[in-house]
Amino acid sequence: MKTSLAFSILLLCFTALTRVDARRQGDVLNRLYKLKRNAGIDVSLTEEVEIMNDARVLCQKGLKEKDLIERLRGQPSHVSFTQYGGYVTTNETAGRALYYYFTEAERSKESKPLLLWLNGGPGCSSMAYGAMEELGPFRVHSDGKTLYRNQYAWNKVANVLFLESPAGVGFSYSNTTTDYVDIGDKKTAADNYVFLRNWLERFPEYKDRDFYISGESYAGHYVPQLAHTILQHNKRAGKNIINLKGIIIGNAVINDETDQVGMYEYFWTHALTSDETNNDIKSCDFSPNSTYQPRCLDGMNQANRDTELIDIYNIYAPICLDSSLTDTPKETSDVVDPCSEDYTTAYLNNPVVQKALHANITKINYPWTGCSDPLFYNWKDSPSTIIPLLKEFMANGLRVWVFSGDKDGRVPVTSTRYSLNKLKLPTKTVWYPWIIKEEVGGYAVEYKGDLTLVTVRGAGHEVPAYQALRSLALIKHFLDGTPLRRVPS
């Protein structure tokens, strides 16, 4: 159904849902876990992909030039890199288009790799988090109008592409209402692949460039499933249509059972829950399609109550007590302002900003929000594990890194370690502290098969936001394929 009345009603529903308790990636993830338990979502991992008809690669002539961003509102002076923003149509019939923001490398863009960043949720904006609060070149001042430089932006080491996916997230949209209620992991991966093929047609200078995919949180699903789709298309074509070299995922949803076991264990070991609550949770069976018994549910509910007054994404961070914008920007520092999400929301809702970004404000006629509720999408499929895909990547010679901010309580390092241990990989380089600026940046272990686990000391769920310098060191070593710096022996 494509009637304007139906679309208007749908947008009103979208507005109501996105503004209720779905502000951050982990909040939406928590709701998805409940959906998986109660709504019968398909949790199987389908390794077969829909092979894209090359007719869906459309003519992109002249579109790159139209996407050039001259200047963003409140942008600082002396910006030495080129920015682009705009839409790539992924389905002409449905009128479905995904929004992207692209920042070329500050120096030597011709030789640096192409890095795609995806945020999680499902349903969270890569503009809201990745671009404006984490690894992008700018961050938003407390006035919600002006920007300041992120001196540790990832475009110092790569050409960085941010994608808003699926349709309905951030500035991405569809003219077909069923696209907002018929969505899931498989459709998202397929759409992201179509986006990439068309984007590379628009930017042909990157077609043969080394390509890496990165992301955090529920992008632990998005990134591997997109990488799997690329590999399958390359194999079918007998050539590298997309020159994929590796993936890197942070505080990532990998395996539902161990992710949840590790999360509640983290709560207890970090003194967030009681012995009694921990013992109740130990009675839980987190395996796929299991039924939670009353004692288990009591423990989980108590754990949620115990942690509701802290920032579960960074358990030692302050919470936002006053989200009001300031007339004069606060002085910036390396400490993350707990209200920064509100500044970003104000900035990206500004029509002047949207015009500069080439965001189609005639389509975005509801308040822009950082995350969209998966209940709205009626998410159809979400595998209980993506571990088989990690095995596939190692078998095909891809570089695989998994990183974890050690202060995140939503998808904590305990979850990640339990999940990766399911792979039963032999160790290549034993656990060691890595160093940046003569301090421990975190710890790492390298496994045979080119899989590396890295912790980032002092970081929460959004690692580049909380530890920008350490995250830049992390991504540089990943892209270079070099081990993190160790203390000289």
TAJOHU-V373098 format. One record per backbone hydrogen bond with DSSP energy under -0.5 kcal/mol. CO is the residue of the C=O (numbers start at 1). NH is the residue of the N-H. If there is no record, write none. Layout:
co->[CO,CO]
nh->[NH,NH]
This chain:
co->[1,3,4,5,6,7,8,9,10,11,12,13,14,15,17,19,24,25,26,27,28,29,30,31,32,33,34,35,35,42,43,44,45,49,53,54,56,60,60,62,63,64,65,67,68,72,74,78,82,83,84,86,88,91,91,94,95,96,96,97,98,99,100,101,102,102,103,108,108,113,113,114,115,116,117,118,120,120,120,123,125,126,127,129,129,130,130,130,131,132,135,137,139,141,142,146,148,149,150,153,154,154,155,158,159,160,161,162,163,166,169,172,173,175,176,177,178,178,183,184,185,186,187,188,189,190,191,192,193,194,195,196,197,198,199,201,203,204,206,207,210,211,211,212,213,214,215,216,217,217,218,218,219,221,222,223,224,225,226,227,228,229,230,231,232,233,234,234,239,242,243,245,246,247,248,249,250,252,254,255,256,257,258,259,260,261,262,263,264,265,266,267,267,268,274,275,276,277,278,280,281,284,287,293,294,295,296,297,298,299,300,301,302,303,304,305,307,310,311,312,312,313,314,317,319,337,339,339,340,341,342,343,344,345,347,350,351,352,353,354,354,355,359,360,360,363,370,373,373,374,374,377,380,381,384,386,386,387,388,389,390,391,392,393,394,399,400,401,402,403,404,405,407,412,413,414,415,416,417,418,419,420,421,426,429,432,433,434,434,436,439,439,441,442,443,444,445,446,446,447,447,450,451,452,453,454,455,456,456,459,461,462,462,463,467,468,469,470,471,472,473,474,475,476,477,477,478,485]
nh->[177,7,8,9,10,11,12,13,14,15,16,17,18,19,20,21,28,29,30,31,32,33,34,35,36,37,38,39,41,382,384,46,47,51,56,57,58,63,64,66,67,68,68,85,70,75,147,80,104,69,102,100,98,95,96,175,175,90,91,173,88,164,86,162,84,104,160,111,112,115,159,212,161,214,163,216,122,123,124,372,129,131,132,133,134,134,135,136,138,140,154,150,148,144,326,141,139,151,153,156,157,158,106,160,115,103,117,101,165,169,172,168,97,177,179,180,181,182,380,188,189,190,191,192,193,194,195,196,197,198,199,200,201,202,203,204,206,207,209,243,114,245,246,116,248,118,250,219,220,253,221,222,223,225,226,227,228,229,230,231,232,233,234,235,236,237,238,239,241,244,211,399,213,401,215,403,217,254,386,259,260,261,262,263,264,265,266,267,268,269,270,272,273,271,278,279,280,281,282,283,284,286,290,297,298,299,300,301,302,303,304,305,306,307,308,308,310,312,314,409,410,461,317,311,321,340,342,343,344,345,346,347,348,349,350,354,355,356,357,358,359,358,361,363,364,365,125,376,377,378,379,183,42,185,256,389,390,391,392,393,394,395,396,398,397,247,452,249,454,251,456,408,315,416,417,418,419,420,421,422,422,423,424,448,446,444,487,441,442,439,436,441,457,434,455,432,453,428,429,450,451,400,447,402,445,404,457,406,459,407,463,465,466,467,471,472,473,474,475,476,477,478,479,480,481,482,481,435]
